[in-house]
Amino acid sequence: MSASTAPLRLEETARAEGCTRMEWTTDRDNPEAQKFYQALGATPGENEIFYRLATS
């Protein structure tokens, strides 16, 4: 499987398993990751807020 077909394969698997969406998270200061996700057709969420609790 090539890097260009991996996201399509992931989407096919997600659909087959009954998933209705896939989500990824990146830091705001990581434009390369943002470009990558947008190239896959993903759009940034407008309403989501991610919380993290550090354990160390």
HTML snippet that shows the backbone in 3Dmol.js (N, CA, C, O; Angstrom):
<script src="https://3Dmol.org/build/3Dmol-min.js"></script>
<div id="view" style="width:600px;height:400px;position:relative"></div>
<script>
const pdb = `
ATOM      1  N   MET A   1       0.849  -1.168   0.000  1.00  0.00           N
ATOM      2  CA  MET A   1       0.000   0.000   0.000  1.00  0.00           C
ATOM      3  C   MET A   1       0.897   1.234   0.000  1.00  0.00           C
ATOM      4  O   MET A   1       1.822   1.329   0.806  1.00  0.00           O
ATOM      5  N   SER A   2       0.632   2.165  -0.887  1.00  0.00           N
ATOM      6  CA  SER A   2       1.438   3.376  -0.950  1.00  0.00           C
ATOM      7  C   SER A   2       0.875   4.432  -0.007  1.00  0.00           C
ATOM      8  O   SER A   2      -0.261   4.326   0.454  1.00  0.00           O
ATOM      9  N   ALA A   3       1.678   5.444   0.270  1.00  0.00           N
ATOM     10  CA  ALA A   3       1.241   6.522   1.155  1.00  0.00           C
ATOM     11  C   ALA A   3       0.037   7.259   0.575  1.00  0.00           C
ATOM     12  O   ALA A   3      -0.790   7.785   1.321  1.00  0.00           O
ATOM     13  N   SER A   4      -0.064   7.297  -0.760  1.00  0.00           N
ATOM     14  CA  SER A   4      -1.176   8.014  -1.376  1.00  0.00           C
ATOM     15  C   SER A   4      -2.481   7.229  -1.313  1.00  0.00           C
ATOM     16  O   SER A   4      -3.555   7.830  -1.364  1.00  0.00           O
ATOM     17  N   THR A   5      -2.419   5.909  -1.205  1.00  0.00           N
ATOM     18  CA  THR A   5      -3.645   5.113  -1.141  1.00  0.00           C
ATOM     19  C   THR A   5      -4.028   4.739   0.291  1.00  0.00           C
ATOM     20  O   THR A   5      -5.145   4.279   0.528  1.00  0.00           O
ATOM     21  N   ALA A   6      -3.128   4.929   1.235  1.00  0.00           N
ATOM     22  CA  ALA A   6      -3.416   4.562   2.626  1.00  0.00           C
ATOM     23  C   ALA A   6      -4.637   5.278   3.189  1.00  0.00           C
ATOM     24  O   ALA A   6      -5.468   4.630   3.824  1.00  0.00           O
ATOM     25  N   PRO A   7      -4.785   6.611   2.980  1.00  0.00           N
ATOM     26  CA  PRO A   7      -5.979   7.277   3.511  1.00  0.00           C
ATOM     27  C   PRO A   7      -7.274   6.738   2.912  1.00  0.00           C
ATOM     28  O   PRO A   7      -8.280   6.634   3.614  1.00  0.00           O
ATOM     29  N   LEU A   8      -7.263   6.394   1.623  1.00  0.00           N
ATOM     30  CA  LEU A   8      -8.461   5.838   1.000  1.00  0.00           C
ATOM     31  C   LEU A   8      -8.801   4.487   1.606  1.00  0.00           C
ATOM     32  O   LEU A   8      -9.968   4.185   1.855  1.00  0.00           O
ATOM     33  N   ARG A   9      -7.785   3.683   1.839  1.00  0.00           N
ATOM     34  CA  ARG A   9      -7.990   2.373   2.455  1.00  0.00           C
ATOM     35  C   ARG A   9      -8.531   2.532   3.877  1.00  0.00           C
ATOM     36  O   ARG A   9      -9.407   1.776   4.300  1.00  0.00           O
ATOM     37  N   LEU A  10      -8.017   3.501   4.602  1.00  0.00           N
ATOM     38  CA  LEU A  10      -8.490   3.776   5.953  1.00  0.00           C
ATOM     39  C   LEU A  10      -9.958   4.185   5.930  1.00  0.00           C
ATOM     40  O   LEU A  10     -10.745   3.741   6.765  1.00  0.00           O
ATOM     41  N   GLU A  11     -10.321   5.031   4.973  1.00  0.00           N
ATOM     42  CA  GLU A  11     -11.722   5.453   4.853  1.00  0.00           C
ATOM     43  C   GLU A  11     -12.622   4.262   4.530  1.00  0.00           C
ATOM     44  O   GLU A  11     -13.702   4.131   5.106  1.00  0.00           O
ATOM     45  N   GLU A  12     -12.195   3.405   3.627  1.00  0.00           N
ATOM     46  CA  GLU A  12     -12.975   2.213   3.283  1.00  0.00           C
ATOM     47  C   GLU A  12     -13.188   1.327   4.506  1.00  0.00           C
ATOM     48  O   GLU A  12     -14.292   0.837   4.743  1.00  0.00           O
ATOM     49  N   THR A  13     -12.129   1.127   5.275  1.00  0.00           N
ATOM     50  CA  THR A  13     -12.220   0.303   6.481  1.00  0.00           C
ATOM     51  C   THR A  13     -13.162   0.938   7.494  1.00  0.00           C
ATOM     52  O   THR A  13     -13.977   0.246   8.104  1.00  0.00           O
ATOM     53  N   ALA A  14     -13.056   2.238   7.676  1.00  0.00           N
ATOM     54  CA  ALA A  14     -13.925   2.936   8.625  1.00  0.00           C
ATOM     55  C   ALA A  14     -15.392   2.788   8.224  1.00  0.00           C
ATOM     56  O   ALA A  14     -16.243   2.510   9.069  1.00  0.00           O
ATOM     57  N   ARG A  15     -15.684   2.972   6.952  1.00  0.00           N
ATOM     58  CA  ARG A  15     -17.069   2.816   6.479  1.00  0.00           C
ATOM     59  C   ARG A  15     -17.570   1.386   6.701  1.00  0.00           C
ATOM     60  O   ARG A  15     -18.699   1.175   7.143  1.00  0.00           O
ATOM     61  N   ALA A  16     -16.723   0.418   6.390  1.00  0.00           N
ATOM     62  CA  ALA A  16     -17.109  -0.988   6.554  1.00  0.00           C
ATOM     63  C   ALA A  16     -17.393  -1.325   8.017  1.00  0.00           C
ATOM     64  O   ALA A  16     -18.202  -2.205   8.311  1.00  0.00           O
ATOM     65  N   GLU A  17     -16.728  -0.626   8.924  1.00  0.00           N
ATOM     66  CA  GLU A  17     -16.920  -0.863  10.359  1.00  0.00           C
ATOM     67  C   GLU A  17     -18.053  -0.020  10.940  1.00  0.00           C
ATOM     68  O   GLU A  17     -18.328  -0.085  12.138  1.00  0.00           O
ATOM     69  N   GLY A  18     -18.710   0.774  10.087  1.00  0.00           N
ATOM     70  CA  GLY A  18     -19.847   1.568  10.534  1.00  0.00           C
ATOM     71  C   GLY A  18     -19.499   2.947  11.078  1.00  0.00           C
ATOM     72  O   GLY A  18     -20.349   3.610  11.671  1.00  0.00           O
ATOM     73  N   CYS A  19     -18.270   3.380  10.883  1.00  0.00           N
ATOM     74  CA  CYS A  19     -17.879   4.715  11.335  1.00  0.00           C
ATOM     75  C   CYS A  19     -18.492   5.768  10.419  1.00  0.00           C
ATOM     76  O   CYS A  19     -18.583   5.572   9.208  1.00  0.00           O
ATOM     77  N   THR A  20     -18.903   6.869  10.998  1.00  0.00           N
ATOM     78  CA  THR A  20     -19.500   7.938  10.203  1.00  0.00           C
ATOM     79  C   THR A  20     -18.562   9.116  10.001  1.00  0.00           C
ATOM     80  O   THR A  20     -18.861  10.029   9.231  1.00  0.00           O
ATOM     81  N   ARG A  21     -17.424   9.099  10.694  1.00  0.00           N
ATOM     82  CA  ARG A  21     -16.429  10.157  10.485  1.00  0.00           C
ATOM     83  C   ARG A  21     -15.091   9.703  11.042  1.00  0.00           C
ATOM     84  O   ARG A  21     -15.000   8.778  11.849  1.00  0.00           O
ATOM     85  N   MET A  22     -14.055  10.394  10.577  1.00  0.00           N
ATOM     86  CA  MET A  22     -12.709  10.198  11.106  1.00  0.00           C
ATOM     87  C   MET A  22     -12.222  11.568  11.554  1.00  0.00           C
ATOM     88  O   MET A  22     -12.491  12.574  10.896  1.00  0.00           O
ATOM     89  N   GLU A  23     -11.519  11.607  12.653  1.00  0.00           N
ATOM     90  CA  GLU A  23     -11.005  12.869  13.167  1.00  0.00           C
ATOM     91  C   GLU A  23      -9.520  12.747  13.446  1.00  0.00           C
ATOM     92  O   GLU A  23      -9.028  11.696  13.857  1.00  0.00           O
ATOM     93  N   TRP A  24      -8.820  13.841  13.216  1.00  0.00           N
ATOM     94  CA  TRP A  24      -7.396  13.929  13.534  1.00  0.00           C
ATOM     95  C   TRP A  24      -7.187  15.198  14.332  1.00  0.00           C
ATOM     96  O   TRP A  24      -7.977  16.137  14.242  1.00  0.00           O
ATOM     97  N   THR A  25      -6.143  15.224  15.098  1.00  0.00           N
ATOM     98  CA  THR A  25      -5.804  16.399  15.893  1.00  0.00           C
ATOM     99  C   THR A  25      -4.374  16.819  15.579  1.00  0.00           C
ATOM    100  O   THR A  25      -3.481  15.981  15.449  1.00  0.00           O
ATOM    101  N   THR A  26      -4.172  18.113  15.459  1.00  0.00           N
ATOM    102  CA  THR A  26      -2.820  18.654  15.295  1.00  0.00           C
ATOM    103  C   THR A  26      -2.722  19.957  16.065  1.00  0.00           C
ATOM    104  O   THR A  26      -3.730  20.601  16.355  1.00  0.00           O
ATOM    105  N   ASP A  27      -1.524  20.329  16.384  1.00  0.00           N
ATOM    106  CA  ASP A  27      -1.313  21.606  17.047  1.00  0.00           C
ATOM    107  C   ASP A  27      -1.548  22.745  16.073  1.00  0.00           C
ATOM    108  O   ASP A  27      -1.350  22.595  14.867  1.00  0.00           O
ATOM    109  N   ARG A  28      -1.970  23.883  16.599  1.00  0.00           N
ATOM    110  CA  ARG A  28      -2.206  25.056  15.747  1.00  0.00           C
ATOM    111  C   ARG A  28      -0.920  25.521  15.062  1.00  0.00           C
ATOM    112  O   ARG A  28      -0.970  26.113  13.984  1.00  0.00           O
ATOM    113  N   ASP A  29       0.213  25.259  15.676  1.00  0.00           N
ATOM    114  CA  ASP A  29       1.478  25.714  15.107  1.00  0.00           C
ATOM    115  C   ASP A  29       2.167  24.631  14.273  1.00  0.00           C
ATOM    116  O   ASP A  29       3.394  24.605  14.175  1.00  0.00           O
ATOM    117  N   ASN A  30       1.376  23.741  13.677  1.00  0.00           N
ATOM    118  CA  ASN A  30       1.905  22.686  12.808  1.00  0.00           C
ATOM    119  C   ASN A  30       1.238  22.778  11.431  1.00  0.00           C
ATOM    120  O   ASN A  30       0.374  21.964  11.104  1.00  0.00           O
ATOM    121  N   PRO A  31       1.638  23.768  10.626  1.00  0.00           N
ATOM    122  CA  PRO A  31       0.975  23.962   9.332  1.00  0.00           C
ATOM    123  C   PRO A  31       1.160  22.791   8.369  1.00  0.00           C
ATOM    124  O   PRO A  31       0.300  22.553   7.521  1.00  0.00           O
ATOM    125  N   GLU A  32       2.264  22.058   8.485  1.00  0.00           N
ATOM    126  CA  GLU A  32       2.471  20.916   7.584  1.00  0.00           C
ATOM    127  C   GLU A  32       1.421  19.836   7.832  1.00  0.00           C
ATOM    128  O   GLU A  32       0.893  19.262   6.880  1.00  0.00           O
ATOM    129  N   ALA A  33       1.116  19.556   9.081  1.00  0.00           N
ATOM    130  CA  ALA A  33       0.075  18.570   9.391  1.00  0.00           C
ATOM    131  C   ALA A  33      -1.285  19.072   8.911  1.00  0.00           C
ATOM    132  O   ALA A  33      -2.081  18.300   8.375  1.00  0.00           O
ATOM    133  N   GLN A  34      -1.547  20.347   9.101  1.00  0.00           N
ATOM    134  CA  GLN A  34      -2.818  20.913   8.646  1.00  0.00           C
ATOM    135  C   GLN A  34      -2.964  20.782   7.135  1.00  0.00           C
ATOM    136  O   GLN A  34      -4.038  20.434   6.644  1.00  0.00           O
ATOM    137  N   LYS A  35      -1.899  21.054   6.400  1.00  0.00           N
ATOM    138  CA  LYS A  35      -1.927  20.905   4.936  1.00  0.00           C
ATOM    139  C   LYS A  35      -2.174  19.450   4.549  1.00  0.00           C
ATOM    140  O   LYS A  35      -2.928  19.167   3.618  1.00  0.00           O
ATOM    141  N   PHE A  36      -1.535  18.531   5.268  1.00  0.00           N
ATOM    142  CA  PHE A  36      -1.708  17.107   4.987  1.00  0.00           C
ATOM    143  C   PHE A  36      -3.167  16.699   5.148  1.00  0.00           C
ATOM    144  O   PHE A  36      -3.731  16.063   4.257  1.00  0.00           O
ATOM    145  N   TYR A  37      -3.784  17.056   6.267  1.00  0.00           N
ATOM    146  CA  TYR A  37      -5.177  16.676   6.507  1.00  0.00           C
ATOM    147  C   TYR A  37      -6.108  17.342   5.498  1.00  0.00           C
ATOM    148  O   TYR A  37      -7.063  16.722   5.030  1.00  0.00           O
ATOM    149  N   GLN A  38      -5.835  18.596   5.164  1.00  0.00           N
ATOM    150  CA  GLN A  38      -6.668  19.281   4.178  1.00  0.00           C
ATOM    151  C   GLN A  38      -6.524  18.645   2.805  1.00  0.00           C
ATOM    152  O   GLN A  38      -7.491  18.593   2.046  1.00  0.00           O
ATOM    153  N   ALA A  39      -5.333  18.159   2.474  1.00  0.00           N
ATOM    154  CA  ALA A  39      -5.127  17.474   1.197  1.00  0.00           C
ATOM    155  C   ALA A  39      -5.923  16.177   1.126  1.00  0.00           C
ATOM    156  O   ALA A  39      -6.251  15.710   0.036  1.00  0.00           O
ATOM    157  N   LEU A  40      -6.233  15.596   2.275  1.00  0.00           N
ATOM    158  CA  LEU A  40      -7.066  14.390   2.315  1.00  0.00           C
ATOM    159  C   LEU A  40      -8.546  14.726   2.151  1.00  0.00           C
ATOM    160  O   LEU A  40      -9.375  13.833   1.975  1.00  0.00           O
ATOM    161  N   GLY A  41      -8.871  16.015   2.209  1.00  0.00           N
ATOM    162  CA  GLY A  41     -10.260  16.434   2.101  1.00  0.00           C
ATOM    163  C   GLY A  41     -10.886  16.757   3.443  1.00  0.00           C
ATOM    164  O   GLY A  41     -12.071  17.085   3.511  1.00  0.00           O
ATOM    165  N   ALA A  42     -10.102  16.667   4.520  1.00  0.00           N
ATOM    166  CA  ALA A  42     -10.609  16.990   5.852  1.00  0.00           C
ATOM    167  C   ALA A  42     -10.714  18.499   6.016  1.00  0.00           C
ATOM    168  O   ALA A  42      -9.947  19.251   5.414  1.00  0.00           O
ATOM    169  N   THR A  43     -11.652  18.933   6.820  1.00  0.00           N
ATOM    170  CA  THR A  43     -11.810  20.353   7.110  1.00  0.00           C
ATOM    171  C   THR A  43     -11.636  20.566   8.613  1.00  0.00           C
ATOM    172  O   THR A  43     -11.989  19.695   9.407  1.00  0.00           O
ATOM    173  N   PRO A  44     -11.097  21.711   9.001  1.00  0.00           N
ATOM    174  CA  PRO A  44     -10.926  21.980  10.426  1.00  0.00           C
ATOM    175  C   PRO A  44     -12.282  22.107  11.112  1.00  0.00           C
ATOM    176  O   PRO A  44     -13.216  22.690  10.563  1.00  0.00           O
ATOM    177  N   GLY A  45     -12.375  21.564  12.299  1.00  0.00           N
ATOM    178  CA  GLY A  45     -13.618  21.688  13.067  1.00  0.00           C
ATOM    179  C   GLY A  45     -13.781  23.101  13.596  1.00  0.00           C
ATOM    180  O   GLY A  45     -12.805  23.770  13.933  1.00  0.00           O
ATOM    181  N   GLU A  46     -15.007  23.537  13.664  1.00  0.00           N
ATOM    182  CA  GLU A  46     -15.278  24.880  14.171  1.00  0.00           C
ATOM    183  C   GLU A  46     -15.810  24.850  15.595  1.00  0.00           C
ATOM    184  O   GLU A  46     -15.682  25.834  16.324  1.00  0.00           O
ATOM    185  N   ASN A  47     -16.402  23.741  15.998  1.00  0.00           N
ATOM    186  CA  ASN A  47     -17.071  23.689  17.289  1.00  0.00           C
ATOM    187  C   ASN A  47     -16.363  22.825  18.322  1.00  0.00           C
ATOM    188  O   ASN A  47     -16.747  22.822  19.492  1.00  0.00           O
ATOM    189  N   GLU A  48     -15.342  22.098  17.910  1.00  0.00           N
ATOM    190  CA  GLU A  48     -14.693  21.174  18.822  1.00  0.00           C
ATOM    191  C   GLU A  48     -13.646  21.874  19.678  1.00  0.00           C
ATOM    192  O   GLU A  48     -12.909  22.743  19.212  1.00  0.00           O
ATOM    193  N   ILE A  49     -13.606  21.472  20.930  1.00  0.00           N
ATOM    194  CA  ILE A  49     -12.556  21.891  21.843  1.00  0.00           C
ATOM    195  C   ILE A  49     -12.002  20.621  22.454  1.00  0.00           C
ATOM    196  O   ILE A  49     -12.748  19.831  23.033  1.00  0.00           O
ATOM    197  N   PHE A  50     -10.715  20.420  22.332  1.00  0.00           N
ATOM    198  CA  PHE A  50     -10.082  19.231  22.879  1.00  0.00           C
ATOM    199  C   PHE A  50      -9.455  19.578  24.222  1.00  0.00           C
ATOM    200  O   PHE A  50      -8.759  20.584  24.361  1.00  0.00           O
ATOM    201  N   TYR A  51      -9.714  18.729  25.204  1.00  0.00           N
ATOM    202  CA  TYR A  51      -9.145  18.916  26.532  1.00  0.00           C
ATOM    203  C   TYR A  51      -8.152  17.800  26.806  1.00  0.00           C
ATOM    204  O   TYR A  51      -8.322  16.673  26.340  1.00  0.00           O
ATOM    205  N   ARG A  52      -7.124  18.120  27.557  1.00  0.00           N
ATOM    206  CA  ARG A  52      -6.106  17.127  27.890  1.00  0.00           C
ATOM    207  C   ARG A  52      -5.775  17.277  29.365  1.00  0.00           C
ATOM    208  O   ARG A  52      -5.629  18.387  29.878  1.00  0.00           O
ATOM    209  N   LEU A  53      -5.661  16.146  30.031  1.00  0.00           N
ATOM    210  CA  LEU A  53      -5.261  16.123  31.424  1.00  0.00           C
ATOM    211  C   LEU A  53      -3.912  15.422  31.519  1.00  0.00           C
ATOM    212  O   LEU A  53      -3.814  14.221  31.269  1.00  0.00           O
ATOM    213  N   ALA A  54      -2.879  16.165  31.876  1.00  0.00           N
ATOM    214  CA  ALA A  54      -1.548  15.586  31.999  1.00  0.00           C
ATOM    215  C   ALA A  54      -1.458  14.780  33.294  1.00  0.00           C
ATOM    216  O   ALA A  54      -1.963  15.196  34.336  1.00  0.00           O
ATOM    217  N   THR A  55      -0.822  13.645  33.210  1.00  0.00           N
ATOM    218  CA  THR A  55      -0.706  12.791  34.393  1.00  0.00           C
ATOM    219  C   THR A  55       0.684  12.820  34.988  1.00  0.00           C
ATOM    220  O   THR A  55       0.964  12.110  35.954  1.00  0.00           O
ATOM    221  N   SER A  56       1.556  13.630  34.421  1.00  0.00           N
ATOM    222  CA  SER A  56       2.913  13.707  34.981  1.00  0.00           C
ATOM    223  C   SER A  56       3.321  15.146  35.190  1.00  0.00           C
ATOM    224  O   SER A  56       4.430  15.412  35.654  1.00  0.00           O
TER     225      SER A  56
END
`;
const viewer = $3Dmol.createViewer("view");
viewer.addModel(pdb, "pdb");
viewer.setStyle({}, {cartoon: {color: "spectrum"}});
viewer.zoomTo();
viewer.render();
</script>
